[in-house]
Amino acid sequence: MSFKRFDFHRDIVKGIRIAGFKEPSPIQQMAIPLIAEGRDLVGQAHTGTGKTAAFGLPILDKLAKKEIERALVITPTRELATQVSDELYHLGRFAGIRTLTVYGGVGYGRQIALIHKGVQIVVATPGRLKDLYKKGKIDTFNPEIVVLDEADEMLDMGFLDDIKEIFEYIPQTRQTLLFSATMPDPIKDLAEHILYNPEFISVIGDEETTNNVIEQRYYVIREDQRDEAIVRLLESEPIEKCIVFCRMKREVDRLTEHLQALGFSAAGLHGDLEQTDRERIIKSYRRGETQIMVATDVAARGLDVKKVTHVFNYHIPFDPQSYVHRIGRTGRAGKSGSAITLVTTEEFRELQRIQKEVGAEMRLATITVAADGSPRYDFDAIAEEIADIVVTPEAIALSERLANTDRDTLVQKLLSSYLKTREPVETNRIGFVEEEVDRMLAAYENEQRELKRHTRRKKRR
């Protein structure tokens, strides 16, 4: 199938050709004819499946053919708004279609002025858009088509009430399109509230969507092995770009500093960053100047970067939807990717719950280290211990007796003797094999049962 079957305006066809699009993706094949007919639409698809062009091309075509005058796209984050706006601009530039990105953190003036001058497509974040409508700054902007992009992300970020309020200012005669990777009940309720007799389409489960092109692995480790595990994986995996997901901002900062100290090209991304720093970090990552992005879930929302080959879950996410969003950053547009999760035995049941709800096929694996079989030690911990040792008078007297010995040789001999008293880190792998996981899990569950019995006995007393 080619784009010719859609009978687009010649200037839109030129934009498609210059963009290098060869044939429509599954979501484009399904969505474009319905949008062209004027139908309301609910589309379930991951980012990276060609979703922006799926709604963008028919909108641009209607604008080029003067069938409509205005369109609005609402996205959860500033970064996604910028990406969508850029793509729509490049596809529609030969038709003279102007796009505007509207978001918070900058002055109102220019955004309001451009809307009043008649810009055809506005791509906006919910907070700023609601503000403009509520204050009566854009009363004359009445879009005939409205798109809600990444609706489940907006739900997770707490924008649902803002969205409902925005739709009170928009004409009821509009065409409405809603796209979401997942369909939780609040999104289904929203669709019922703002769409009229919509068509439902989905490419979830299609061979080009995320779950089927992402190899998913997990490693069951001890808590104290997380840093070493992530370092070994970063060293051994064929990474082009990757994202390491952490739960907390302080974890992002600590792990980023640790990786940088080891010579990795890493940067941290979380909500406490200034907008200018955030933009600089993302730009560097997009250009390939930074290879590893360490990020929280919230900070990575709306981050659409090509050639992300790996996603690492430094900690397991809090819920199945977060897992879907995390791993959806790789394996895009039919390309393969790897999603790797680190868990302890305490977290293993949570991983199984996510696996069941998401329907993902995850493989247990181990990390091989120190192939030569030589003992390996936690040098950082040992160095800290040595730094804390108090020098005794006896040690001073002994050092004077050995004054004629070469100092480097003496230190090396003493360290060799000291290391004999220490337990080496396991030489051949990080992570437990299936039999060990089963034993540890059984032991952990027995402990939990004993704890519950003990608690019940205490309550009876």
Residue pairs with C-beta under 8 A, 6 or more apart in sequence:
1 23
1 24
1 29
2 22
2 23
2 24
3 13
3 16
3 21
3 23
3 24
3 57
4 13
6 24
6 32
6 33
6 36
6 57
6 58
6 61
8 16
8 57
8 61
8 64
9 60
9 61
9 64
9 65
9 95
11 64
11 92
11 94
11 95
11 96
12 57
12 60
12 61
12 64
12 91
12 92
12 94
12 95
14 94
15 60
15 90
15 91
15 92
15 93
15 94
15 95
16 57
16 91
18 90
18 94
19 90
19 91
21 53
24 32
24 50
25 49
25 50
25 53
25 54
25 203
25 208
25 333
25 334
26 49
26 203
26 206
26 208
27 43
27 45
27 49
27 50
27 51
27 54
27 201
27 203
28 50
28 53
28 54
28 57
30 43
30 54
30 201
30 203
31 41
31 43
31 54
31 55
31 58
31 177
31 201
32 54
32 57
32 58
34 41
34 199
34 201
35 41
35 54
35 55
35 58
35 59
35 145
35 175
35 177
36 58
36 61
36 62
38 175
39 175
39 198
39 199
40 175
40 176
40 177
40 195
40 196
40 197
40 198
40 199
41 176
41 177
41 178
41 195
41 198
41 199
41 200
41 201
42 178
42 179
42 180
42 191
42 195
42 198
42 199
42 200
42 201
43 51
43 54
43 55
43 177
43 178
43 179
43 180
43 201
43 202
44 179
44 180
44 181
44 182
44 183
44 200
44 201
44 202
44 203
44 204
45 51
45 54
45 179
45 181
45 202
45 203
45 204
45 209
46 181
46 204
46 209
46 210
46 328
46 332
47 150
47 181
47 304
47 328
47 332
48 210
48 304
48 328
48 331
48 332
48 333
49 203
49 208
49 209
49 332
49 333
50 333
51 149
51 179
52 83
52 84
52 87
52 88
52 149
53 87
53 91
54 179
55 73
55 147
55 149
55 177
55 179
56 84
56 87
56 88
56 91
56 92
57 91
59 68
59 71
59 88
59 121
59 145
59 147
60 88
60 91
60 92
60 95
60 97
62 68
62 71
62 145
63 69
63 71
63 92
63 95
63 97
63 120
63 121
64 92
64 95
64 97
68 144
68 145
69 120
69 144
70 120
70 121
70 122
70 141
70 142
70 143
70 144
71 120
71 121
71 122
71 143
71 144
71 145
71 146
71 147
72 121
72 122
72 123
72 124
72 129
72 141
72 143
72 145
72 146
72 147
72 170
73 81
73 84
73 85
73 88
73 121
73 122
73 123
73 124
73 146
73 147
73 149
74 124
74 125
74 126
74 129
74 146
74 147
74 148
74 149
74 154
74 163
74 166
75 81
75 84
75 123
75 124
75 125
75 149
75 150
75 302
76 125
76 126
76 149
76 150
76 153
76 154
76 157
76 159
76 301
76 302
77 125
77 153
77 157
77 301
77 302
77 303
78 101
78 103
78 104
78 105
78 125
78 275
78 302
79 282
79 302
79 303
79 304
80 149
80 150
80 301
80 302
80 303
80 304
81 101
81 102
81 103
81 123
81 124
81 125
81 302
82 101
82 123
83 302
83 304
84 123
84 149
85 99
85 100
85 101
85 121
85 123
88 97
88 99
88 121
88 123
89 97
89 98
89 99
92 99
92 121
97 120
97 121
98 114
98 118
98 119
98 120
98 121
99 119
99 120
99 121
99 122
99 123
100 111
100 114
100 115
100 119
100 121
100 122
100 123
101 123
101 124
102 111
102 115
102 122
102 123
102 124
102 125
102 128
102 129
102 132
103 124
103 125
103 128
104 125
104 127
104 128
104 131
105 275
108 132
108 137
111 128
111 132
112 132
112 137
112 138
115 122
115 132
115 138
115 140
115 141
116 138
116 140
122 129
122 141
122 143
126 154
126 159
126 162
126 163
126 166
127 159
127 162
129 166
130 162
130 165
130 166
131 137
132 138
133 165
133 166
133 169
134 165
134 169
142 170
142 171
143 170
143 171
143 174
144 171
144 173
144 174
144 175
145 174
145 175
145 176
145 177
146 167
146 170
146 174
146 175
146 176
146 177
147 176
147 177
147 178
147 179
148 154
148 163
148 176
148 177
148 178
148 179
148 180
148 190
148 194
149 179
150 179
150 180
150 181
150 301
150 302
151 178
151 179
151 180
151 187
151 190
152 180
152 181
152 182
152 183
152 184
152 187
152 321
152 325
153 181
153 301
153 302
153 325
154 160
154 163
155 184
155 186
155 187
155 190
156 301
156 321
156 322
156 325
157 298
157 301
160 186
160 190
163 190
163 194
164 190
164 193
164 194
167 193
167 194
176 194
176 195
176 196
176 198
178 187
178 190
178 191
178 194
178 195
178 198
180 187
181 204
181 324
181 325
181 328
182 321
182 324
184 321
191 198
203 209
204 211
205 211
205 212
206 212
207 213
207 334
208 333
208 334
210 324
210 327
210 328
210 331
210 332
211 358
211 359
211 360
213 331
213 334
213 335
213 336
213 337
214 327
214 330
214 331
214 336
214 337
214 338
214 339
215 336
215 337
215 338
215 339
215 363
216 327
216 338
216 339
216 340
216 341
216 360
216 361
216 362
216 363
217 338
217 339
217 340
217 341
217 362
217 363
217 364
217 365
218 340
218 341
218 342
218 343
218 351
218 362
218 363
218 364
218 365
219 229
219 340
219 341
219 342
219 343
219 364
219 365
219 366
219 367
219 430
219 431
220 343
220 344
220 345
220 348
220 364
220 431
220 432
220 436
220 437
220 440
221 229
221 342
221 343
221 344
221 430
221 431
221 432
222 344
223 344
225 430
225 431
226 314
226 315
226 342
227 255
227 258
228 369
228 425
228 430
229 342
229 367
229 430
229 431
230 244
230 255
230 259
230 312
230 314
230 342
231 259
231 262
232 367
232 369
232 430
233 312
233 340
233 367
234 242
234 259
234 264
234 292
234 312
236 367
236 368
237 309
237 310
237 338
237 340
238 309
239 291
239 292
239 309
239 310
240 288
240 291
240 307
240 308
240 309
241 285
241 288
241 291
241 292
241 293
241 305
241 307
241 308
241 309
241 310
242 291
242 292
242 293
242 308
242 309
242 310
242 311
242 312
242 330
243 292
243 293
243 294
243 295
243 300
243 303
243 308
243 310
243 311
243 312
243 326
243 329
243 330
244 255
244 292
244 293
244 294
244 295
244 312
244 314
245 295
245 296
245 297
245 300
245 311
245 312
245 313
245 314
245 315
245 317
245 326
246 252
246 255
246 294
246 295
246 296
246 314
246 315
247 296
247 297
247 315
247 317
247 318
248 296
249 270
249 271
249 272
249 296
251 314
251 315
252 268
252 269
252 270
252 294
252 295
252 296
252 299
253 268
253 270
255 268
255 294
255 314
256 266
256 267
256 268
256 294
259 266
259 292
259 294
260 266
264 291
264 292
265 289
265 290
265 291
265 292
266 290
266 291
266 292
266 293
266 294
267 281
267 284
267 285
267 290
267 292
267 293
267 294
268 281
268 293
268 294
268 295
269 278
269 281
269 282
269 293
269 294
269 295
269 296
269 299
269 300
269 303
270 295
270 296
270 298
270 299
271 296
271 298
271 299
273 281
273 299
278 299
281 290
281 293
282 303
282 305
284 290
285 293
285 305
286 305
286 306
288 307
293 300
293 303
294 314
295 303
297 317
297 322
297 325
297 326
300 326
300 329
301 325
303 329
305 329
306 332
308 329
308 330
308 332
308 337
309 330
309 337
309 338
310 330
310 337
310 338
310 339
310 340
311 326
311 327
311 329
311 330
311 337
311 338
311 339
311 340
312 340
312 341
312 342
313 323
313 326
313 339
313 340
313 341
313 342
314 342
315 342
315 347
316 323
316 341
316 342
316 343
316 347
316 350
316 351
316 354
317 323
317 326
317 354
319 354
320 353
320 354
320 357
320 358
323 354
323 358
323 360
324 358
326 339
327 337
327 339
330 337
330 338
330 339
331 337
331 339
341 351
341 362
343 350
343 351
345 437
345 440
345 441
345 444
346 444
348 437
348 441
351 362
354 360
355 362
364 433
364 434
364 437
365 431
366 429
366 430
366 431
366 432
366 433
367 429
367 430
367 431
368 428
368 429
369 376
369 427
369 428
369 429
369 430
370 376
370 427
370 428
371 428
373 427
373 428
374 427
375 424
375 425
375 427
376 424
376 425
376 426
376 427
377 419
377 422
377 424
377 425
378 425
382 418
382 419
382 422
386 418
402 410
432 440
